[in-house]
Amino acid sequence: MHLSQDIKPISYLKAKTADVINSVNENQRTIFITQNGEAKAVVQDIRSYENTQNALNLLKLIIQSENDITENKVTPQDEMFENLEKKLFK
């Protein structure tokens, strides 16, 4: 990450919106937008955004699975396949 290149004031975004979007899409690097010296927004290419969202969703599934195991909310594999076969071959 090159923060010195990736942090831009909102005035830069206003003046060079097309350049910022092109840069983000070409380099796949996130741009941080500041307002009054504080970080306020992020500009990111859509593919990176989708990848981030997919990774977060997978992490949520892992956490839910770990919670199910901790709370003993699991079904033994043999029982699960047996139930599935019953439903499929009624």
C-alpha positions in Angstrom: 0.0 0.0 0.0 1.3 3.4 -0.9 -0.6 5.7 1.4 1.2 8.8 0.2 -0.3 8.1 -3.2 -3.6 6.6 -2.0 -4.8 9.5 0.2 -6.5 12.4 -1.6 -8.5 15.4 -0.4 -12.1 15.7 -1.5 -11.2 18.6 -3.7 -8.9 16.3 -5.7 -11.8 13.9 -6.2 -14.1 16.7 -7.3 -11.6 18.1 -9.8 -10.4 14.7 -11.1 -13.3 12.2 -10.6 -12.7 10.5 -13.9 -9.0 10.2 -13.3 -9.6 8.7 -9.8 -12.0 6.1 -11.2 -9.7 5.2 -14.0 -6.8 4.9 -11.6 -8.7 2.7 -9.2 -9.9 0.4 -11.9 -6.4 0.1 -13.6 -4.4 -0.3 -10.4 -7.0 -2.0 -8.2 -5.8 0.2 -5.3 -8.2 1.8 -2.9 -8.1 5.6 -2.7 -8.9 7.2 0.7 -10.7 10.5 0.5 -10.2 13.1 3.2 -12.3 16.1 4.2 -10.9 18.7 6.6 -7.9 16.4 7.2 -10.0 13.4 8.3 -10.6 10.2 6.4 -14.2 10.2 5.2 -14.6 7.9 2.3 -13.1 5.1 0.2 -13.1 4.7 -3.6 -12.5 1.1 -4.6 -12.9 -0.8 -7.9 -15.9 -3.0 -8.1 -14.0 -6.3 -8.4 -12.0 -5.6 -5.2 -15.2 -4.6 -3.4 -16.9 -7.8 -4.5 -13.9 -9.8 -3.3 -13.9 -8.1 0.0 -17.6 -8.7 0.5 -17.2 -12.4 -0.5 -14.4 -12.8 2.0 -16.5 -11.2 4.7 -19.4 -13.5 4.0 -17.1 -16.6 4.2 -15.8 -15.4 7.5 -19.3 -14.9 8.8 -20.2 -18.5 7.7 -17.1 -19.8 9.5 -18.0 -17.9 12.7 -21.6 -19.3 12.5 -20.2 -22.8 12.1 -17.9 -22.4 15.0 -20.8 -21.2 17.2 -22.9 -24.2 16.1 -20.1 -26.5 17.1 -19.6 -24.8 20.4 -23.3 -25.0 21.1 -23.4 -28.6 20.0 -25.9 -27.8 17.2 -24.4 -30.4 14.9 -25.7 -33.5 13.1 -23.4 -36.5 12.7 -22.4 -37.1 9.1 -24.0 -40.6 8.9 -27.3 -39.2 10.3 -27.3 -36.3 7.9 -26.8 -38.5 4.8 -29.4 -40.9 6.0 -32.0 -38.1 6.4 -31.0 -36.7 3.0 -31.5 -40.1 1.3 -34.9 -40.5 3.0 -36.0 -37.2 1.6 -34.6 -37.8 -1.9 -35.9 -41.3 -2.3 -39.5 -41.0 -0.9 
